[in-house]
């Protein structure tokens, strides 16, 4: 009895835990609904597997929640090294549809990228909080950038564009919480903007002129100015070769984002059917498990990438609002833990977890209505997927531990 009491007391914010459990149960219900189709398929009983992953996630939560934050800080390099090893291993022997993202271990699929996200957050937090002086020069950002660049590059080689994007989110979130100026962060991420804008020389030229004016106003060190401008020129030149290196399905996803009607029977099918499903739900929805787009198998990946479309079709606009309110409450409570903790390492870890979960929510929900490109990022606690669910609960365990230790 005392052991269970001790475990319960290690949960710093019990309402947050209850909220996550509620979202998980609602997610399993929506996965069950996603499997209610007129022609039975592997999705029909997949909710039972998610129930098993839920049980495994609870075990992972209990185990991680018992680890003091100072132990995690000490072990961060070892955890990071292990995650890099797994990312290299998955490139050699991994499998998956269109990518090499999964390791088959004891009959279960493991996605090392999810472990790498947590490991990178821990390593970034340890690195940035161990600095003996504030970051004032771009040269001080070399080590944090390399910490993120290694897993980012390995995940891009799979290729998994969606997960790679999350490592960029981790970098920006960590630097922001560590007190790096917004101007320095903008200079750091500016090459990524050049990479996106390099498709149009005219647009890229306007961006580059704006960047020059920005650098003139803020007047960084001359070496930093040259490095930023050089990096922007290099990434702008690399846009076309990088585009050609993408897999055909990845190119089609990005093109469909710009013009869904360009390939309505092919790459645009996902987005068009998602928009039809959400639109047909109206205010109150078609009813739980009754969505016609889903039941007739018009809605692809309805249990993973497009489960938010199932919510819109079956529960309507009010159902979508309910889920967004629950997610908003969840994220607000997480950010409160980050703000109130005096532990710099713990606060930075929690804020990065907040940024990752927010990015997943925004990108996944956005791609179902066409305001974001389809990247394959799952919806936290709602989409089917064992590795991601376990990683979310491990992250939640860290959040709860930080809340308890503060």
Buried (B, 14 or more C-beta within 10 A) or exposed (E): EEEEEEEEEBBBBEEBBEBBBEBBEBBBBBBBBBBBBEEEEEBBEBBEBBBEBBEBBBEBBBEBBEBEBEEBBEBBBEBBEBBBEBBEEBBEEBEBEEBBBBBEEEEBBBBBBBBBBBBBBBBBBBBBBEEEEEBEEBEBBEEBBEBBBBBBEBBBBBBBBBBBBBBBBBBBBBBBBBEBBEEBBBBBEBBBBBBBBBEEEEEBEEBBEEBBEBBEEEEBEEEBBEBBBEBBBEBBBBBEEEBEEBEEBBBBBBBBBEEBEEBEEEBBBBBBBBBBBBEBBEEEBBEBBEBBBBBEBBBEBBBBBBBBBBBBBBBBBEBBEBBBEBBEBBBEBBBBBBEEBEBBBBBBBBBBBBBBBBBBBBBBBBBBBBEBBBBBBBBBBBBBBBBBBBBBBBBBBBBBBBBBBB
